[in-house]
């Protein structure tokens, strides 16, 4: 089973698959050098980024991420305020301090060709002063900060009380219970219930902090497209307008919160993968809507929201993909919308069937969505997509809760269709910045 703490992790922008995963892979490589007593013998490190990582490297911050990872930094704790200055120094000197204690020269190469394991492939090779390779390792970042083949956040392989591998099985096991009841019982296999609740509320605190920063930080996003942050201006406009005079005011607030998170993400700030960085604004925006607009909203509802969302995200990750490089933006934005819709439906008092229906509606209406970042940056059209998807997730939840849970297309079918659509999709529309708006927008 995939834990909720696999899908919701604290990281650094702008991309979970292109920034968080590579940083973790680089750190693991540096740790392997230390663990095998090779670190002090390293004179030179070669870094090769392939496929989608190579195509968008600087735009998605992959080069920056691997250098920080080699120094021993982790996505959840790296100082986002000083990261750019440090990386600038490493680039100027052509050297990086491995695990912060041993200086080595480095070279980083970008390749458009794809390695056989996954579109997001990378390799690291450490050499001694004679050029002899001491250690080589190839890693694949498969979405959400995950690395291919790594263990989940579950500390052991004990069987959970309610295993499920499909939406149909999830509903069968739930019966009259809520989805969150099953997921909580599964999480309790590995950690006490109080720790599960505290951990999820801590994740929510990071999300809210990200919303607050995004709503108040002015300026131009890095990368060269000169995209201005819009969230602060929208916040001021909403605060200045009279409450209740606009029936769409609540929708504007949803857009505000989604924009705030994804502008922070684009700037390389601290965000929660949910389930990826490129789609990190959807779940926080919908959770803010829950707290602002649902009268009975409380922390218990937030916990149930996130547990239910995790169940849906786990099904999508295992049966399709949450990687934009693998299936396009439907795997990121579509997955996040489905997770948010199911979570909101449950938090609003919906049944397991209604939550599953909400997820299906949200996912179905993102099928075929391409990943086409202009300039390889997680800005255009990524930021606006989060705002639009958050509104669609709320609509899906409200439609589902107003019904009886019965619907023609099950969630499993939508997930299978997403996987097949991604397999059929031309690779230039999968996070390579070689199709769609990426080739039609003039970059100044």
N, C-alpha and C positions, 0 to 999 in steps of 0.2 A: 504494500500500500504506500501511496505517496502521502507524506505528512503535510498538514497545513503549513508547517514551518519550512517545508521545501518550497512551496509556492509563494509564500510571503516572506521575503528576506530583505534585509536592509542592505542597500548598495549605493553605488555612485553612478551618476548619469554619464553619457546619454543612452547607453544600450546595455541590456543585461547579457545578450548573446555576444556583443562585440566589445563590451567594456568589462562587465563583471566576470563573465566566464574566462576571458583571456587573462585578467589580472590574477584570478585564482590559479589558472594553469601555470602562469609564470612563477607564482609563489611556490607552488608545489614542486616545480623544477628546481628552484633554488634550494628548497628544503631537502630535496633528494641529493643534491650535491653535498650539502652539509652532513646529511645522514650517512653518506658513503665516504666521508672524509676526503672529498675531492675539492671542496670549495676553495681552499687556499692554493690549489694548483691551477686554478682557472686563470687564463690570461685573456681569453676572448670568448664572447658568446654571440652566436649567430641566431637571429630570430627570423623565421619565414612565415608569412601570413598568406593563406591561400583562399581562393574562391571569393565568397562574400566579404570575408575579413580583409582580403587583399584589395578588393574593388573599392571598399569604402573606408579603409584603415583610418586615416586622419579624421575624416568626417565623423566617424563613430567613436573616435578617441581610443582606438585599439592600440596604436603605437604608444600612447601615453599610459594606457592600462598595463601593458606588459612590462614597461620599464618600472612602474611603481610596484608591480607584483614581484619582480626580480629583487627589489630592495626589501621584500618581506611584508609589504603592505597588504591589507585585506580590505575588500569593498565596504564592509560594515563599519570600519574604524578609521580608514584613511582620512587625513585632514584635507577636506575639499577646498579649504581656503588657501593652502600653501602648495597644493599638488602641481598647479601649472608652473609656478616659479621653480620648483624642484626639477620638474621634467625639462624645463627650458635650460637649466644648468647642465643636466646630463647630456642633452643634445649638443650644447655648445662645446662640451669637453670630450664628447664621444666615449664617455665612460659611465658606468653605473655601479653603485656600491651594492654588491650582492649581499642580501640579507642585512644591508646597512653596515657591513664590516669588512668587505673585501672588494677593492676596486678592480674592474675588468673592462677592457674595451668591448664594444659591441657593434654589430651591424644589423640593420633591420631591412628586410626586403619584402616587397609586395608582389604577389603573383595572382593573376586572374584565373589561372587554371585551378581546378577543384581536386582535392584529394578524394580517394574513394569512400572514405568513411562518412563524410558529411560536408555540406557546403561551407561550414565554418571550421576549417582546419588550420592548425598552426604547429610548427615544429621548433624545438629549441636544441641547440648543439653547443656544448661547452668544450673548449680546446685548451691545451696547455701551451706554453711558449713556443714549442716546436710545431704547433699546428695539429698535433695529434688529438683526435676526438676523445674526450674523457667520458662524456655521457650525452646521449641524444634521446629525445622524447617527442612524440607526436600526440597532440590532444585535439579534441573536437568540442566546441561549445555549441550545445544543442538547444539553446533557448532557455530563458528564465534564469540564466547564470549557471545552469547545470553543465557538467562535463560528462561526456559519454563514458558510461561504465562506472561512474562513482556511486558510492552508497548514498542512500537517502538520509534525511535528518532523523529517521527512526534509529535509535541506538543499537537495536538488535533485530533479529529476524523472528521474534516471537509472533505466533499467529494472532491476528486481531479477531475480536468476536464477531465482527460484521464485515467480512471481505466482500468486495464487489468489483467487477471489471466492466460493467455496462450499466447504462441507465435503467434498463429493464430489471437487472438484478438488484440494483439499488432500491427501486420502488418495491420490488417483491419483499426485500428484507425490511424495508421501512414499515410496510403495512399501514397502521393508523398512527405510527410515530412520525416525528419530524426527521428530516435528513440530518439536522445538526445533532440529534440524539445519538444516531449511529456513529457519526464522525467523532463526536466527543468520546464515546466509549472506545473507539479505536485508538484515539490519541492517548487515552488513559492507560493503554497497554504499555506505553513507553515513558510516561511522565504523569505525576499526580494531577488531578483535575484542577487544583488551585494554580499549578504552574501553567497549565494549558490556558486557563482564563487570563492569568496575568501576562503571559507571553503574547496572546492575541491583542489584549488591550495596549500592551507596549508597542505592538506593530501599529495599532490605530493612532497612538500618540505620535509616532514618527510621521505617519501620513498627515495628521493635522498640522504638525510643525512645518511640513513641506508646503501645505496649503497656505499657511500664514506667511511663510517666507516669499512664496510666489506672488501673493497678493500685495506685498509691500515693496518688493525689490524692483527698482526701475532699471532701464538701460537697454542696451543692444545685445542680443545673443551672440556668442562667439561663433566663428566659422567663416565669416566673409559674406554671408547673404544679407547682412544688415537688417535682420528681422528684429523689430522692436518688441519688447515685452508689452503685452496688452492687458494682462490681468490687473495691474495697479490702476490703470485708467478706468477699466470696467468696474472695479470695486468702488472707486470714487463716484462714478456715475450712479451706481445703485444706492450708495449711501446718501447721495444728494436728492434722489427722487423720492417723492412721497410714497410711503408704503400703501399698497392696496390700489394704486391708480392704474396699474398695468397688470392685466390677467396673466401675462407671460413673464412676470418678474421672477417667479420661482425657477423658470427654465434658464433665465439669464444667470441666476446664481449657480446653477449646475454647470453651465458653461464656464463661468468664472473659476470655479474650483478645479475643473479639469484643466483649463488653460494654465492656472497657477502651478499645478504640479508638473505639467509637461514643459513649461518654460524653465522651471528649476532643473528638470532632468536635462533639457537641452544645454543648460549652462554648466553641466557637470556637477550638480548639487546632490545632496543626500535624498534618496527616494527609496520607496519600497517596491520591489518587483511584484507585480500583481496582474498577471503572472510574469510579465516582462517589464522592462523599463519603457519601451516604446509605447506601451499601453498602460503606464502606471497611473494616469490621471483618472481613469474611468471608475474604479472601485472607490477611491477616496471621494470623488464627486458625488457618487450615488449614496455613499455613507453619510456625507454631509447633508444631502437631501433628506435622508431618513431622519437624522437628528433635527433638522430644521422644520420638517413638514409633517412628520408622523407624531401625533400628540403623545402616544404612549412610549416613545423612543427612550431607551435606556442602555446601559452597558451590557445587559444581558442580550438585548437585541443585536448589539454590535458583535458580540461573541458568536451568536447564532448565525448572523449574516456571514461572517468570515468562515465559519465551519462549513456552512452550506456551499459557499463559493469555492472552498477548497475541494469539496467533493466533485463539483463540476469540472474544475480545472484539472484535477487528477484524471478524470475520465478522458478529457480531451488530450492531455499530454500522452497518456498511455495508448490511446486508440487512434490518434492523429498526430498533431504537433502543435506546439506553441511557438515555434521558431519561424520568424519571417523569412529567413534565408531558405527554409525548407518548403513552406507552403504559402508564402506571401503574408500580407497584413491580416488576412482572415484568421491566421493562427495566433496573432497577437491581439489586435483590436477586437476581432470576433470572439475570441476566447474570453477576454476580459469582460466584454459586454454580457456574455452568457453567464459568467460567474456572478457579475453584479446583479443581473436580473433575478437569478435564482436566490441570491442572498437577500435581496430586498423583498422578494415574494415571501420568503420565510419570516423575515423580521416583521413583516406586516401581518403575520398570522396565517399565511397560506399553508396549505397541506404539502406533503411531499410531491404529490402529483402536480399541484399548481406550480411549485418551484421548478420541477423538471420541465413543465410546459413553458415557463418563463425563459429558461435557459435555451430551449429549442427555438423559441421565437426570435430571441436576440441573435443566436448564432446563424439561423437560417438567413437572416437579412443582412449578413456580412459575407456570405459565401461568394468567393471569387474576388474578394478585395485584394488588390495587388499591393506590393511594397515597393514604392518608387520614390525614395527620398531625394529631393533636389540637392545636388552637391554632395550627396552621401551623408547629409546631416539629418539628425532626428528633429526636424523643424517643419519643413513644408513637404507633404501635407500632414505630417504626423501629429502636430499639436492640435490642429483643428479637428482631426479625426477623433481624438479623445473626447472633445466636447460634444460632438454629434453623437458618438456612440454611447456616451453617458445618458443622454436624453432618450435614445432608443432603448437602452436597458430599463430605464424607468417606465417607459411606455409598455415594454414587454411584460414587466412585473405586474403592472396595473391591469393589463389585458388578461393575464393568466389568473390573477386573484379574483377577478370578476367572473371567471368561468368555473367549471367544475373539475378541471384537470384533464378532461378528455380532449384529445386532439388527434388529427390524422397522421401527422408526421412526428414520430418519436425522436427524442434527443439522439439516440444511437444512430438513426438514419442521417441526421444533420451532421454528426461527427464523421461518419463514414463518407458522406458526400464532400465534406471539407478536405478530408485526406485525399480522396480521388481527384478533386479539383486542383489541389496543390500539386499532385503528381503530373497532371496534364498541363499545368501552367508553365509558360515559357520562362526559362531561368532569368531572363533580363527583367522580369517583373518581381523578382524575389530578393529584395534588399541589396541589389547590386548597383543601383543608381544608373542603370543603363536602359530603362524603359519608362513609359508613362510620362508624368510631369517632369521627371528628372531630365529628359532630353528635349523638352519643349519649353521649359522656363528659362529665359535669358538670365544668366548669372552675372551680376555686376560686381 
